[in-house]
């Protein structure tokens, strides 16, 4: 009777493909970096457009030259 109550317990082996896991993690990481780079680029473009609208293109160029040369 002892064996009758025991439902077939079998050792199940799982094979983990570590290369596939590493490849998936790498692709996810690259995707996250690409999304963040796009967001940063969009933010920079929005700031540039806002500056041109506020001060004008000539003033933006003059400010850039002043920042680089220190005069």
N, CA, C and O atoms as CSV, one atom per row, in Angstrom:
chain,resi,resn,atom,element,x,y,z
A,1,UNK,N,N,0.804,-1.201,0.000
A,1,UNK,CA,C,0.000,0.000,0.000
A,1,UNK,C,C,0.851,1.271,0.000
A,1,UNK,O,O,0.431,2.311,-0.508
A,2,UNK,N,N,2.028,1.174,0.566
A,2,UNK,CA,C,2.873,2.349,0.591
A,2,UNK,C,C,3.140,2.866,-0.820
A,2,UNK,O,O,3.073,4.069,-1.077
A,3,UNK,N,N,3.433,1.973,-1.698
A,3,UNK,CA,C,3.747,2.369,-3.063
A,3,UNK,C,C,2.508,2.788,-3.835
A,3,UNK,O,O,2.626,3.521,-4.817
A,4,UNK,N,N,1.340,2.357,-3.433
A,4,UNK,CA,C,0.113,2.696,-4.142
A,4,UNK,C,C,-0.249,4.168,-3.945
A,4,UNK,O,O,-0.850,4.776,-4.831
A,5,UNK,N,N,0.106,4.745,-2.804
A,5,UNK,CA,C,-0.235,6.147,-2.541
A,5,UNK,C,C,0.779,7.107,-3.162
A,5,UNK,O,O,0.521,8.305,-3.282
A,6,UNK,N,N,1.889,6.589,-3.540
A,6,UNK,CA,C,2.930,7.442,-4.111
A,6,UNK,C,C,2.676,7.590,-5.617
A,6,UNK,O,O,2.685,6.613,-6.366
A,7,UNK,N,N,2.454,8.815,-6.026
A,7,UNK,CA,C,2.255,9.084,-7.450
A,7,UNK,C,C,3.629,9.160,-8.093
A,7,UNK,O,O,4.567,9.699,-7.507
A,8,UNK,N,N,3.743,8.638,-9.259
A,8,UNK,CA,C,5.032,8.507,-9.934
A,8,UNK,C,C,5.899,9.739,-9.805
A,8,UNK,O,O,5.675,10.741,-10.483
A,9,UNK,N,N,6.881,9.666,-8.943
A,9,UNK,CA,C,7.800,10.787,-8.766
A,9,UNK,C,C,9.028,10.499,-9.605
A,9,UNK,O,O,9.784,9.566,-9.332
A,10,UNK,N,N,9.208,11.284,-10.590
A,10,UNK,CA,C,10.338,11.098,-11.470
A,10,UNK,C,C,11.216,12.331,-11.412
A,10,UNK,O,O,10.747,13.456,-11.239
A,11,UNK,N,N,12.468,12.086,-11.558
A,11,UNK,CA,C,13.407,13.203,-11.584
A,11,UNK,C,C,13.311,13.851,-12.963
A,11,UNK,O,O,13.537,13.201,-13.984
A,12,UNK,N,N,12.985,15.099,-12.976
A,12,UNK,CA,C,12.852,15.826,-14.230
A,12,UNK,C,C,14.101,16.676,-14.404
A,12,UNK,O,O,14.430,17.512,-13.563
A,13,UNK,N,N,14.771,16.445,-15.494
A,13,UNK,CA,C,15.968,17.232,-15.772
A,13,UNK,C,C,15.588,18.419,-16.653
A,13,UNK,O,O,14.875,18.269,-17.645
A,14,UNK,N,N,16.067,19.581,-16.282
A,14,UNK,CA,C,15.848,20.766,-17.103
A,14,UNK,C,C,17.189,21.187,-17.668
A,14,UNK,O,O,18.188,21.262,-16.951
A,15,UNK,N,N,17.198,21.455,-18.930
A,15,UNK,CA,C,18.417,21.892,-19.572
A,15,UNK,C,C,18.309,23.394,-19.792
A,15,UNK,O,O,17.381,23.876,-20.441
A,16,UNK,N,N,19.255,24.111,-19.250
A,16,UNK,CA,C,19.263,25.565,-19.368
A,16,UNK,C,C,20.286,25.941,-20.432
A,16,UNK,O,O,21.464,25.598,-20.331
A,17,UNK,N,N,19.826,26.636,-21.428
A,17,UNK,CA,C,20.715,27.105,-22.480
A,17,UNK,C,C,21.243,28.479,-22.074
A,17,UNK,O,O,20.601,29.507,-22.293
A,18,UNK,N,N,22.412,28.460,-21.486
A,18,UNK,CA,C,22.978,29.699,-20.947
A,18,UNK,C,C,23.319,30.704,-22.051
A,18,UNK,O,O,23.244,31.913,-21.833
A,19,UNK,N,N,23.685,30.219,-23.209
A,19,UNK,CA,C,23.983,31.129,-24.317
A,19,UNK,C,C,22.743,31.880,-24.777
A,19,UNK,O,O,22.810,33.068,-25.095
A,20,UNK,N,N,21.618,31.188,-24.810
A,20,UNK,CA,C,20.377,31.852,-25.208
A,20,UNK,C,C,19.964,32.894,-24.177
A,20,UNK,O,O,19.461,33.958,-24.536
A,21,UNK,N,N,20.172,32.595,-22.914
A,21,UNK,CA,C,19.837,33.554,-21.850
A,21,UNK,C,C,20.731,34.788,-21.964
A,21,UNK,O,O,20.257,35.919,-21.865
A,22,UNK,N,N,22.024,34.559,-22.172
A,22,UNK,CA,C,22.958,35.683,-22.297
A,22,UNK,C,C,22.633,36.524,-23.526
A,22,UNK,O,O,22.696,37.752,-23.474
A,23,UNK,N,N,22.288,35.870,-24.628
A,23,UNK,CA,C,21.944,36.608,-25.840
A,23,UNK,C,C,20.680,37.442,-25.645
A,23,UNK,O,O,20.620,38.589,-26.089
A,24,UNK,N,N,19.680,36.879,-24.991
A,24,UNK,CA,C,18.446,37.615,-24.722
A,24,UNK,C,C,18.679,38.797,-23.801
A,24,UNK,O,O,18.121,39.874,-24.005
A,25,UNK,N,N,19.510,38.589,-22.781
A,25,UNK,CA,C,19.814,39.692,-21.857
A,25,UNK,C,C,20.585,40.792,-22.570
A,25,UNK,O,O,20.357,41.976,-22.322
A,26,UNK,N,N,21.495,40.406,-23.453
A,26,UNK,CA,C,22.256,41.399,-24.207
A,26,UNK,C,C,21.368,42.207,-25.130
A,26,UNK,O,O,21.515,43.425,-25.238
A,27,UNK,N,N,20.449,41.530,-25.795
A,27,UNK,CA,C,19.526,42.246,-26.686
A,27,UNK,C,C,18.620,43.184,-25.895
A,27,UNK,O,O,18.327,44.293,-26.343
A,28,UNK,N,N,18.179,42.746,-24.726
A,28,UNK,CA,C,17.343,43.618,-23.889
A,28,UNK,C,C,18.134,44.848,-23.440
A,28,UNK,O,O,17.612,45.963,-23.435
A,29,UNK,N,N,19.387,44.637,-23.066
A,29,UNK,CA,C,20.230,45.755,-22.643
A,29,UNK,C,C,20.456,46.760,-23.753
A,29,UNK,O,O,20.381,47.968,-23.530
A,30,UNK,N,N,20.732,46.263,-24.952
A,30,UNK,CA,C,20.930,47.155,-26.098
A,30,UNK,C,C,19.640,47.907,-26.413
A,30,UNK,O,O,19.673,49.087,-26.762
A,31,UNK,N,N,18.511,47.227,-26.291
A,31,UNK,CA,C,17.223,47.889,-26.534
A,31,UNK,C,C,16.965,49.012,-25.547
A,31,UNK,O,O,16.495,50.085,-25.924
A,32,UNK,N,N,17.273,48.760,-24.277
A,32,UNK,CA,C,17.078,49.785,-23.240
A,32,UNK,C,C,17.995,50.980,-23.510
A,32,UNK,O,O,17.573,52.131,-23.396
A,33,UNK,N,N,19.249,50.703,-23.868
A,33,UNK,CA,C,20.186,51.790,-24.144
A,33,UNK,C,C,19.731,52.603,-25.351
A,33,UNK,O,O,19.835,53.830,-25.344
A,34,UNK,N,N,19.227,51.935,-26.388
A,34,UNK,CA,C,18.755,52.650,-27.577
A,34,UNK,C,C,17.560,53.531,-27.252
A,34,UNK,O,O,17.472,54.660,-27.736
A,35,UNK,N,N,16.643,53.030,-26.443
A,35,UNK,CA,C,15.470,53.829,-26.054
A,35,UNK,C,C,15.896,55.048,-25.243
A,35,UNK,O,O,15.402,56.152,-25.472
A,36,UNK,N,N,16.811,54.852,-24.297
A,36,UNK,CA,C,17.278,55.980,-23.492
A,36,UNK,C,C,18.024,57.001,-24.354
A,36,UNK,O,O,17.875,58.205,-24.146
A,37,UNK,N,N,18.824,56.536,-25.317
A,37,UNK,CA,C,19.532,57.455,-26.207
A,37,UNK,C,C,18.546,58.274,-27.038
A,37,UNK,O,O,18.750,59.468,-27.258
A,38,UNK,N,N,17.485,57.627,-27.494
A,38,UNK,CA,C,16.466,58.350,-28.265
A,38,UNK,C,C,15.767,59.399,-27.401
A,38,UNK,O,O,15.513,60.514,-27.858
A,39,UNK,N,N,15.461,59.049,-26.170
A,39,UNK,CA,C,14.826,60.016,-25.270
A,39,UNK,C,C,15.743,61.197,-24.979
A,39,UNK,O,O,15.292,62.343,-24.955
A,40,UNK,N,N,17.017,60.929,-24.761
A,40,UNK,CA,C,17.976,62.007,-24.502
A,40,UNK,C,C,18.117,62.902,-25.733
A,40,UNK,O,O,18.189,64.125,-25.609
A,41,UNK,N,N,18.155,62.296,-26.917
A,41,UNK,CA,C,18.243,63.076,-28.152
A,41,UNK,C,C,17.017,63.944,-28.362
A,41,UNK,O,O,17.130,65.098,-28.775
A,42,UNK,N,N,15.838,63.389,-28.077
A,42,UNK,CA,C,14.600,64.169,-28.214
A,42,UNK,C,C,14.593,65.331,-27.220
A,42,UNK,O,O,14.158,66.433,-27.553
A,43,UNK,N,N,15.074,65.085,-26.006
A,43,UNK,CA,C,15.133,66.150,-25.004
A,43,UNK,C,C,16.092,67.258,-25.449
A,43,UNK,O,O,15.786,68.442,-25.303
A,44,UNK,N,N,17.244,66.876,-25.987
A,44,UNK,CA,C,18.215,67.861,-26.468
A,44,UNK,C,C,17.660,68.678,-27.618
A,44,UNK,O,O,17.853,69.893,-27.670
A,45,UNK,N,N,16.972,68.021,-28.540
A,45,UNK,CA,C,16.363,68.742,-29.660
A,45,UNK,C,C,15.283,69.709,-29.166
A,45,UNK,O,O,15.177,70.831,-29.663
A,46,UNK,N,N,14.488,69.276,-28.195
A,46,UNK,CA,C,13.454,70.148,-27.643
A,46,UNK,C,C,14.080,71.369,-26.965
A,46,UNK,O,O,13.564,72.480,-27.081
A,47,UNK,N,N,15.188,71.160,-26.261
A,47,UNK,CA,C,15.876,72.288,-25.619
A,47,UNK,C,C,16.450,73.248,-26.661
A,47,UNK,O,O,16.388,74.465,-26.486
A,48,UNK,N,N,17.010,72.701,-27.744
A,48,UNK,CA,C,17.558,73.544,-28.803
A,48,UNK,C,C,16.468,74.371,-29.465
A,48,UNK,O,O,16.646,75.566,-29.698
A,49,UNK,N,N,15.355,73.749,-29.765
A,49,UNK,CA,C,14.235,74.469,-30.386
A,49,UNK,C,C,13.708,75.536,-29.429
A,49,UNK,O,O,13.411,76.655,-29.849
A,50,UNK,N,N,13.593,75.201,-28.166
A,50,UNK,CA,C,13.129,76.182,-27.178
A,50,UNK,C,C,14.064,77.372,-27.071
A,50,UNK,O,O,13.617,78.512,-26.940
A,51,UNK,N,N,15.363,77.108,-27.126
A,51,UNK,CA,C,16.338,78.202,-27.067
A,51,UNK,C,C,16.280,79.093,-28.290
A,51,UNK,O,O,16.383,80.314,-28.174
A,52,UNK,N,N,16.114,78.495,-29.464
A,52,UNK,CA,C,16.028,79.287,-30.696
A,52,UNK,C,C,14.762,80.123,-30.695
A,52,UNK,O,O,14.785,81.280,-31.116
A,53,UNK,N,N,13.663,79.558,-30.229
A,53,UNK,CA,C,12.400,80.299,-30.179
A,53,UNK,C,C,12.509,81.457,-29.181
A,53,UNK,O,O,12.024,82.556,-29.445
A,54,UNK,N,N,13.136,81.210,-28.057
A,54,UNK,CA,C,13.212,82.222,-26.998
A,54,UNK,C,C,14.181,83.352,-27.361
A,54,UNK,O,O,13.845,84.527,-27.216
A,55,UNK,N,N,15.391,82.997,-27.835
A,55,UNK,CA,C,16.420,84.011,-28.019
A,55,UNK,C,C,16.711,84.317,-29.480
A,55,UNK,O,O,17.227,85.390,-29.792
A,56,UNK,N,N,16.397,83.415,-30.363
A,56,UNK,CA,C,16.724,83.618,-31.775
A,56,UNK,C,C,18.009,82.883,-32.135
A,56,UNK,O,O,18.845,82.601,-31.277
A,57,UNK,N,N,18.145,82.583,-33.410
A,57,UNK,CA,C,19.292,81.796,-33.868
A,57,UNK,C,C,20.601,82.555,-33.706
A,57,UNK,O,O,21.607,81.972,-33.303
A,58,UNK,N,N,20.600,83.853,-34.017
A,58,UNK,CA,C,21.832,84.651,-33.925
A,58,UNK,C,C,22.332,84.709,-32.483
A,58,UNK,O,O,23.531,84.590,-32.230
A,59,UNK,N,N,21.427,84.889,-31.561
A,59,UNK,CA,C,21.806,84.952,-30.140
A,59,UNK,C,C,22.339,83.597,-29.657
A,59,UNK,O,O,23.241,83.540,-28.821
A,60,UNK,N,N,21.770,82.507,-30.193
A,60,UNK,CA,C,22.247,81.170,-29.809
A,60,UNK,C,C,23.685,80.960,-30.308
A,60,UNK,O,O,24.520,80.424,-29.580
A,61,UNK,N,N,23.973,81.382,-31.550
A,61,UNK,CA,C,25.316,81.232,-32.092
A,61,UNK,C,C,26.292,82.109,-31.312
A,61,UNK,O,O,27.404,81.685,-30.996
A,62,UNK,N,N,25.868,83.339,-31.004
A,62,UNK,CA,C,26.730,84.243,-30.223
A,62,UNK,C,C,27.007,83.662,-28.833
A,62,UNK,O,O,28.126,83.765,-28.330
A,63,UNK,N,N,26.013,83.066,-28.226
A,63,UNK,CA,C,26.215,82.441,-26.930
A,63,UNK,C,C,27.144,81.239,-27.006
A,63,UNK,O,O,27.932,80.999,-26.091
A,64,UNK,N,N,27.053,80.487,-28.092
A,64,UNK,CA,C,27.958,79.338,-28.280
A,64,UNK,C,C,29.402,79.809,-28.438
A,64,UNK,O,O,30.314,79.248,-27.830
A,65,UNK,N,N,29.606,80.846,-29.259
A,65,UNK,CA,C,30.953,81.385,-29.475
A,65,UNK,C,C,31.501,81.944,-28.166
A,65,UNK,O,O,32.676,81.753,-27.851
A,66,UNK,N,N,30.668,82.621,-27.416
A,66,UNK,CA,C,31.093,83.178,-26.123
A,66,UNK,C,C,31.457,82.053,-25.158
A,66,UNK,O,O,32.431,82.174,-24.415
A,67,UNK,N,N,30.700,80.972,-25.154
A,67,UNK,CA,C,31.005,79.860,-24.250
A,67,UNK,C,C,32.318,79.178,-24.617
A,67,UNK,O,O,33.071,78.759,-23.738
A,68,UNK,N,N,32.593,79.066,-25.922
A,68,UNK,CA,C,33.812,78.383,-26.356
A,68,UNK,C,C,35.033,79.251,-26.153
A,68,UNK,O,O,36.062,78.774,-25.674
A,69,UNK,N,N,34.931,80.535,-26.514
A,69,UNK,CA,C,36.107,81.414,-26.428
A,69,UNK,C,C,36.280,82.044,-25.048
A,69,UNK,O,O,37.396,82.407,-24.675
A,70,UNK,N,N,35.215,82.177,-24.299
A,70,UNK,CA,C,35.311,82.788,-22.984
A,70,UNK,C,C,35.210,84.289,-22.999
A,70,UNK,O,O,35.494,84.924,-21.984
A,71,UNK,N,N,34.812,84.894,-24.123
A,71,UNK,CA,C,34.699,86.351,-24.212
A,71,UNK,C,C,33.270,86.772,-24.264
A,71,UNK,O,O,32.981,87.967,-24.341
